[in-house]
Amino acid sequence: MFGRGEMDSWKKAVVAGAIGAATIFFLKRRFPAGVLASGVALAVVAAEYPEKFEKVRRSLPDYFDRSMRVMEMAGRAGQRITDAAGRGGAAGVFEEFGM
């Protein structure tokens, strides 16, 4: 999978089964069970490839910072649209964005 050699067949089966179960749980809107099944798959893959997951773990704060900035920008854009709609309806929204 990540170049270190082959994963044992039983581990592949556990990962595939957990991902399949998670998919079904999410589609049936049983989110806690879906998260749990996804966690099982991630735990098996992390146990097989710890060096790759360490690299990901170290870069997580950067990903969170970037995603927070994106969410802040989306919130500000939503607020501007709401403000423009309150001032002049749909015409105000288009005017706000130069259309």
TAZITA-V106121 format. One record per pair of residues at least 4 apart in sequence whose C-alpha atoms are under 8 Angstrom apart, sorted by the first residue. I is the first residue (numbers start at 0). J is the second residue. Records with the same first field share a line. If there is no record, write none. Layout:
I = J ; J
//
This chain:
0 = 4 ; 5 ; 6
1 = 48 ; 51
3 = 48
6 = 10 ; 11 ; 47
7 = 11
8 = 12
9 = 13
10 = 14 ; 43
11 = 15
12 = 16
13 = 17 ; 40 ; 43
14 = 18 ; 39 ; 40 ; 41 ; 43 ; 44
15 = 19 ; 40
16 = 20
17 = 21 ; 36 ; 37 ; 39 ; 40
18 = 22 ; 36 ; 37 ; 40
19 = 23
20 = 24 ; 33 ; 36
21 = 25 ; 32 ; 33 ; 34 ; 35 ; 36 ; 37
22 = 26 ; 33
23 = 27 ; 33
24 = 28 ; 29 ; 30 ; 32 ; 33
25 = 29 ; 30 ; 32 ; 33
29 = 33
30 = 34
31 = 35
32 = 36
33 = 37
34 = 38
35 = 39
36 = 40
37 = 41
38 = 42
39 = 43
40 = 44
41 = 45
42 = 46
43 = 47
44 = 48
45 = 49 ; 51 ; 52
48 = 52
49 = 53
50 = 54
51 = 55
52 = 56
53 = 57
54 = 58
55 = 59
58 = 62
59 = 63
60 = 64
61 = 65
62 = 66
63 = 67
64 = 68
65 = 69
66 = 70
67 = 71
68 = 72
69 = 73
70 = 74
71 = 75
72 = 76
73 = 77
74 = 78
75 = 79
76 = 80
77 = 81
78 = 82
79 = 83
80 = 84 ; 92 ; 95
81 = 85
82 = 86
83 = 87 ; 88 ; 91 ; 92 ; 95
84 = 88 ; 89 ; 90 ; 91 ; 92
85 = 91
86 = 91
87 = 91 ; 92
88 = 92
89 = 93
90 = 94
91 = 95
92 = 96
93 = 97 ; 98
94 = 98
//
